[in-house]
Amino acid sequence: MADTVLYEVSDGLATITLNRPEAMNALNVAAKVALRDAVQSAAADEAVRAVLLTAAGDRAFCVGQDLKEHIGLLAADRETGSRQTMTTVREHYNPIVRALAGARKPVVAAVNGVAAGAGFGFALAADYRIVADTASFNTSFAGVALTADSGISWTLPRVVGPARAADLLLFPRSITAQDAYELGIANRVVPAAELRAEAGKVARALAGGPTVAYAALKEAVAYGLTHSLEETLEKEDELQTRAGSSEDHAIAVQAFVDKEKPKYLGR
């Protein structure tokens, strides 16, 4: 049986590919474990300077929980009187989202098809979303009598605003790629045939960029969303001192003076 998640590192770019196209990249337990391990490895590896999260096939990025497996696990829980099935949020989804959102490097999601439930959540946990024009998004949770997970109750309101987030969560439905772009969910929409090439180009450019500065930018934006202006100004001072002390900053300044393109080291 093929690996449920593929992981490859090349020239500072870690490419993580959900690989269950026959099941629309639904998340069975094996896939969740493999995805968790892959994103945690990419986040921790100092040789990795950017991450590209994508999926095999043309139909789906990830439709969330594998409901066929889920039914069997729920039945087993009823027989034993346990709630083991729902520990997947704590054991799998939360660590995946923490690793994606907290990685000290840029994360790009290449959304090639349907992104629903946790698949939608994982895309939102990335820093930049490039979306095929044939893709769509759906919160899905209320449609199967569940609440939000995979960080979507935190990320979605920050992307589209609380009122629109409530609408999308309470009345789950497919959102087209163009609608996603207008809502701010998609950063860029491209023809489906061009998605992989365009996402690879963007991710490789980020992998060759000033990694310390990118990490500081991620931290600054996340911090500013939940802190006062005065606190954020103090954080900017701290982070700018860190970025200004990096080798990449010195390289960039010298390259500017020399009228050359900087060749960053990621440190």
C-alpha positions as CSV (number, residue, x, y, z in Angstrom):
1,M,0.0,0.0,0.0
2,A,1.3,3.5,-0.9
3,D,2.4,5.8,1.9
4,T,-0.5,7.9,3.0
5,V,1.8,11.0,3.2
6,L,4.9,11.7,1.2
7,Y,7.8,13.7,2.6
8,E,10.7,15.1,0.6
9,V,13.3,17.8,1.3
10,S,15.2,19.4,-1.5
11,D,17.2,22.7,-1.5
12,G,15.7,23.8,1.8
13,L,12.1,23.1,0.8
14,A,10.1,20.4,2.5
15,T,7.3,19.1,0.4
16,I,4.5,17.3,2.2
17,T,1.9,15.5,0.1
18,L,-1.3,13.9,1.3
19,N,-1.4,10.7,-0.7
20,R,-4.8,9.1,-0.6
21,P,-6.3,10.4,-3.9
22,E,-8.6,7.4,-4.2
23,A,-10.3,8.6,-0.9
24,M,-10.1,12.3,-1.7
25,N,-7.2,12.5,0.7
26,A,-9.5,11.8,3.7
27,L,-7.7,11.5,7.0
28,N,-7.7,8.0,8.4
29,V,-5.6,7.3,11.5
30,A,-2.5,6.3,9.5
31,A,-2.7,9.5,7.4
32,K,-3.1,11.7,10.5
33,V,-0.1,10.1,12.2
34,A,2.0,10.4,9.1
35,L,1.0,14.0,8.5
36,R,1.7,14.9,12.2
37,D,5.1,13.4,12.0
38,A,5.9,15.1,8.7
39,V,4.9,18.6,9.7
40,Q,6.7,18.3,13.0
41,S,9.9,17.1,11.3
42,A,9.7,20.0,8.8
43,A,9.1,22.5,11.5
44,A,12.0,21.2,13.6
45,D,14.6,20.7,10.8
46,E,16.9,23.7,10.6
47,A,17.8,22.7,7.1
48,V,14.2,23.2,6.0
49,R,13.6,26.9,5.2
50,A,10.1,26.6,3.8
51,V,7.3,24.0,3.7
52,L,4.9,23.2,0.9
53,L,1.7,21.3,1.9
54,T,-0.2,19.8,-1.0
55,A,-2.1,16.7,-2.1
56,A,-2.1,14.0,-4.7
57,G,-4.8,13.9,-7.4
58,D,-7.0,16.5,-8.9
59,R,-10.2,16.1,-7.0
60,A,-9.3,17.0,-3.4
61,F,-6.8,18.7,-1.2
62,C,-8.3,17.0,1.9
63,V,-11.9,16.3,2.7
64,G,-11.2,15.9,6.5
65,Q,-11.9,12.9,8.6
66,D,-12.3,9.6,6.8
67,L,-15.9,8.9,7.8
68,K,-15.8,5.3,6.7
69,E,-13.1,4.5,9.2
70,H,-14.8,6.9,11.7
71,I,-18.0,4.9,11.7
72,G,-16.2,1.7,12.7
73,L,-14.2,3.5,15.4
74,L,-17.4,5.1,16.9
75,A,-19.1,1.6,17.0
76,A,-16.1,0.2,18.8
77,D,-16.3,3.0,21.3
78,R,-19.9,2.3,22.0
79,E,-19.1,-1.3,22.6
80,T,-16.4,-0.5,25.1
81,G,-17.9,2.6,26.6
82,S,-14.9,4.7,25.7
83,R,-14.4,8.0,23.8
84,Q,-11.1,7.0,22.3
85,T,-12.1,8.0,18.8
86,M,-12.5,11.7,19.7
87,T,-9.0,11.9,21.1
88,T,-7.8,12.4,17.5
89,V,-8.2,16.2,18.0
90,R,-5.7,16.2,20.9
91,E,-3.4,13.6,19.5
92,H,-3.4,14.5,15.8
93,Y,-5.2,17.7,14.6
94,N,-3.8,20.0,17.3
95,P,-0.2,19.0,16.9
96,I,-0.5,19.3,13.1
97,V,-1.9,22.8,13.3
98,R,0.6,23.9,16.0
99,A,3.5,22.7,13.8
100,L,2.1,24.4,10.7
101,A,1.2,27.7,12.3
102,G,4.2,27.8,14.7
103,A,6.9,26.8,12.3
104,R,9.7,29.4,12.2
105,K,9.6,29.3,8.4
106,P,7.0,30.0,5.8
107,V,4.3,27.4,5.0
108,V,2.6,27.4,1.7
109,A,-0.6,25.4,1.0
110,A,-1.3,24.4,-2.6
111,V,-5.0,23.6,-2.6
112,N,-5.7,21.4,-5.6
113,G,-9.3,20.5,-5.0
114,V,-11.9,20.2,-2.2
115,A,-10.6,21.4,1.2
116,A,-13.2,20.4,3.8
117,G,-13.3,20.1,7.6
118,A,-9.8,19.5,8.9
119,G,-8.5,19.9,5.3
120,F,-9.8,23.5,5.4
121,G,-8.3,24.0,8.8
122,F,-4.9,22.8,7.7
123,A,-5.0,25.1,4.7
124,L,-5.8,28.1,7.0
125,A,-2.9,27.2,9.3
126,A,-0.5,27.8,6.4
127,D,0.9,31.3,5.8
128,Y,0.1,31.5,2.1
129,R,-2.6,29.7,0.1
130,I,-2.3,29.1,-3.6
131,V,-5.6,27.7,-4.9
132,A,-6.6,25.9,-8.1
133,D,-9.5,27.6,-9.9
134,T,-11.4,24.3,-9.6
135,A,-10.9,24.0,-5.8
136,S,-13.5,24.7,-3.2
137,F,-13.8,25.0,0.6
138,N,-16.3,23.8,3.1
139,T,-16.3,23.9,6.9
140,S,-18.4,20.7,6.9
141,F,-18.4,20.2,10.7
142,A,-22.1,21.1,11.5
143,G,-23.1,18.9,8.5
144,V,-22.1,15.9,10.5
145,A,-23.2,17.3,13.9
146,L,-19.7,18.3,15.1
147,T,-18.1,21.5,16.2
148,A,-15.0,23.1,14.7
149,D,-11.5,21.6,15.1
150,S,-8.1,21.8,13.4
151,G,-7.8,25.4,14.6
152,I,-10.5,26.7,12.3
153,S,-12.4,28.4,15.1
154,W,-9.3,30.5,15.6
155,T,-8.1,31.0,12.0
156,L,-11.3,31.4,10.1
157,P,-12.6,34.5,12.1
158,R,-9.2,36.1,11.7
159,V,-9.3,35.6,7.9
160,V,-12.9,36.4,7.1
161,G,-14.2,38.1,10.3
162,P,-16.5,36.7,13.0
163,A,-19.8,37.2,11.3
164,R,-18.8,35.5,8.0
165,A,-17.0,32.7,10.0
166,A,-20.3,32.1,11.9
167,D,-22.2,31.9,8.6
168,L,-19.7,29.5,7.1
169,L,-19.7,27.3,10.2
170,L,-23.4,27.3,10.9
171,F,-24.4,26.8,7.3
172,P,-21.6,24.6,5.7
173,R,-21.5,24.8,1.9
174,S,-19.0,24.8,-0.9
175,I,-17.2,28.0,-1.4
176,T,-15.6,28.4,-4.9
177,A,-12.0,29.4,-5.4
178,Q,-13.1,32.8,-6.6
179,D,-15.3,33.3,-3.5
180,A,-12.4,32.2,-1.4
181,Y,-10.2,34.8,-3.0
182,E,-12.7,37.5,-2.4
183,L,-13.1,36.5,1.3
184,G,-9.3,36.4,1.8
185,I,-9.1,32.6,2.2
186,A,-7.1,32.2,-1.0
187,N,-4.0,34.5,-1.5
188,R,-3.8,33.5,-5.2
189,V,-6.0,31.6,-7.6
190,V,-4.4,30.0,-10.6
191,P,-5.6,27.6,-13.4
192,A,-5.6,24.0,-12.0
193,A,-3.0,22.9,-14.6
194,E,-0.6,25.6,-13.3
195,L,-1.1,25.0,-9.6
196,R,1.9,22.7,-8.9
197,A,4.3,24.7,-10.9
198,E,3.2,28.0,-9.4
199,A,3.1,26.7,-5.8
200,G,6.6,25.2,-6.3
201,K,7.9,28.4,-7.6
202,V,6.6,30.4,-4.7
203,A,7.7,27.9,-2.1
204,R,11.2,27.6,-3.5
205,A,11.5,31.4,-3.5
206,L,10.6,31.5,0.2
207,A,13.0,28.6,0.9
208,G,15.8,30.8,-0.6
209,G,14.7,33.9,1.4
210,P,15.7,35.5,4.7
211,T,14.4,32.8,7.0
212,V,15.0,34.7,10.3
213,A,13.0,37.6,9.0
214,Y,10.2,35.4,7.8
215,A,10.0,33.8,11.2
216,A,9.9,37.2,12.9
217,L,7.1,38.3,10.5
218,K,5.0,35.3,11.4
219,E,5.5,35.9,15.1
220,A,4.8,39.6,14.8
221,V,1.5,39.1,13.0
222,A,0.3,36.4,15.4
223,Y,1.3,38.5,18.4
224,G,-0.3,41.7,17.1
225,L,-3.7,40.0,16.7
226,T,-4.0,39.4,20.4
227,H,-2.1,42.3,22.0
228,S,-2.4,46.0,22.4
229,L,-0.6,48.5,20.1
230,E,1.9,49.3,22.9
231,E,2.7,45.6,23.5
232,T,3.0,45.1,19.7
233,L,5.4,48.0,19.4
234,E,7.6,46.4,22.1
235,K,7.4,43.1,20.3
236,E,8.4,44.7,17.0
237,D,11.5,46.2,18.7
238,E,12.4,42.8,20.0
239,L,11.9,41.0,16.7
240,Q,13.6,43.7,14.6
241,T,16.7,43.5,16.9
242,R,16.8,39.7,16.2
243,A,16.4,40.1,12.5
244,G,18.9,43.0,12.4
245,S,21.5,40.7,14.0
246,S,21.1,38.0,11.5
247,E,23.6,37.1,8.8
248,D,21.0,37.5,6.2
249,H,20.4,41.1,7.1
250,A,24.2,41.8,6.7
251,I,24.1,40.0,3.4
252,A,21.1,41.9,2.2
253,V,22.6,45.3,3.0
254,Q,25.9,44.5,1.3
255,A,24.1,43.2,-1.7
256,F,22.1,46.4,-1.9
257,V,25.3,48.5,-1.8
258,D,26.9,46.3,-4.4
259,K,23.7,46.3,-6.6
260,E,23.6,42.5,-6.5
261,K,20.9,40.0,-5.7
262,P,21.4,38.7,-2.1
263,K,22.1,35.1,-1.6
264,Y,20.6,34.3,1.8
265,L,21.9,31.6,4.2
266,G,18.7,31.4,6.3
267,R,20.4,32.5,9.5
